[in-house]
Amino acid sequence: QVQLAESGGGLVQPGGSLRLTCAASGFTFSTYIMMWYRQAPGKEHELVAAISTGGTTTDYADSVKGRFTISRDNAKNTVYLQMNSLKPEDTAVYYCKTVIRGSNYWGQGTQVTVSS
């Protein structure tokens, strides 16, 4: 079955960096768009970044443009989110997601906390 497993979250000071990893299995990874979402306490899920199947096209929320970079390694069935210049408002649970034949698949999420 489809499985998405995020890792790499943690506590970081403002201005710091983290790299999130999402390991995928159970589907043909290279043929699906992959996305990173986040959910802060009391807020809706927010689309942070998306990447095309071949990795050549990316899109970002305005709030993270210039600071976050999404990438993928189709040979390893993995998608990454490099987060630089982190701010307290980036604090959230971060999820990877894909859509397969109209169904949404989410990982369990990884907590990112930006605080001094």
C-alpha positions as CSV (number, residue, x, y, z in Angstrom):
1,Q,0.0,0.0,0.0
2,V,1.0,3.6,-0.4
3,Q,3.3,4.8,2.4
4,L,4.9,8.2,3.1
5,A,7.3,8.6,6.0
6,E,8.6,12.0,7.0
7,S,11.7,12.6,9.0
8,G,14.2,15.3,9.9
9,G,12.1,17.6,12.0
10,G,13.2,19.1,15.3
11,L,13.9,22.2,17.4
12,V,15.9,24.9,15.7
13,Q,16.8,28.5,16.5
14,P,15.5,31.3,14.3
15,G,17.8,31.7,11.3
16,G,18.7,28.0,11.4
17,S,18.2,25.3,8.8
18,L,16.6,21.8,8.7
19,R,16.3,19.3,5.9
20,L,13.1,17.2,5.8
21,T,12.9,13.8,4.1
22,C,9.9,11.9,2.9
23,A,10.5,8.3,1.9
24,A,7.8,6.9,-0.4
25,S,6.8,3.3,-1.1
26,G,3.9,1.3,-2.6
27,F,3.5,3.3,-5.8
28,T,5.5,4.4,-8.8
29,F,7.0,7.4,-7.2
30,S,8.6,8.9,-10.3
31,T,5.2,9.3,-12.0
32,Y,3.5,11.5,-9.3
33,I,3.8,15.1,-8.2
34,M,4.9,15.4,-4.7
35,M,4.0,18.1,-2.2
36,W,4.9,19.3,1.3
37,Y,2.2,20.8,3.5
38,R,2.3,22.2,7.0
39,Q,-0.2,22.7,9.7
40,A,0.4,25.1,12.5
41,P,-1.6,24.9,15.8
42,G,-5.2,26.1,15.2
43,K,-4.6,26.6,11.5
44,E,-5.6,24.8,8.3
45,H,-3.1,22.8,6.2
46,E,-1.0,25.0,4.1
47,L,0.7,24.0,0.8
48,V,4.3,24.8,1.2
49,A,5.9,23.4,-2.0
50,A,5.3,21.1,-4.9
51,I,7.6,19.4,-7.4
52,S,6.9,17.8,-10.8
53,T,7.5,14.2,-11.6
54,G,10.9,14.9,-13.1
55,G,11.9,17.5,-10.6
56,T,12.2,20.3,-13.2
57,T,9.2,22.3,-12.1
58,T,8.7,23.5,-8.5
59,D,6.3,25.9,-6.8
60,Y,6.3,27.5,-3.4
61,A,4.0,29.4,-1.1
62,D,4.9,33.1,-1.0
63,S,5.8,32.8,2.7
64,V,8.7,30.4,2.0
65,K,10.0,31.5,-1.4
66,G,13.7,32.1,-1.4
67,R,14.1,30.2,1.9
68,F,12.8,26.7,1.2
69,T,13.8,24.3,-1.6
70,I,12.0,21.2,-2.6
71,S,13.8,18.4,-4.5
72,R,13.4,14.7,-5.3
73,D,15.5,11.7,-6.0
74,N,13.4,9.3,-8.1
75,A,16.1,6.6,-7.8
76,K,15.6,6.6,-4.0
77,N,11.8,7.3,-4.0
78,T,12.5,10.3,-1.8
79,V,11.4,13.9,-1.7
80,Y,13.2,16.6,0.3
81,L,12.5,20.0,1.8
82,Q,15.5,22.1,2.6
83,M,14.5,24.9,4.9
84,N,16.8,27.8,5.5
85,S,16.5,31.1,7.4
86,L,13.8,29.6,9.5
87,K,11.4,31.8,11.4
88,P,9.2,31.2,14.4
89,E,6.2,31.3,12.1
90,D,7.5,28.3,10.3
91,T,6.7,26.2,13.4
92,A,4.3,23.5,12.3
93,V,3.9,19.8,11.6
94,Y,5.2,19.2,8.1
95,Y,3.6,16.5,5.9
96,C,4.4,15.1,2.5
97,K,1.5,14.3,0.3
98,T,0.7,12.8,-3.1
99,V,-2.6,12.3,-5.0
100,I,-3.1,9.0,-6.8
101,R,-6.2,8.5,-8.9
102,G,-8.0,11.2,-7.0
103,S,-7.1,9.9,-3.5
104,N,-5.0,11.9,-1.1
105,Y,-2.1,10.1,0.6
106,W,-0.4,11.7,3.6
107,G,2.5,10.8,5.8
108,Q,2.3,10.9,9.6
109,G,4.1,14.3,9.7
110,T,7.2,15.6,11.4
111,Q,7.3,18.5,13.9
112,V,9.4,21.5,13.2
113,T,9.7,24.0,16.0
114,V,11.6,27.3,15.5
115,S,12.3,29.0,18.8
116,S,15.2,30.6,20.7
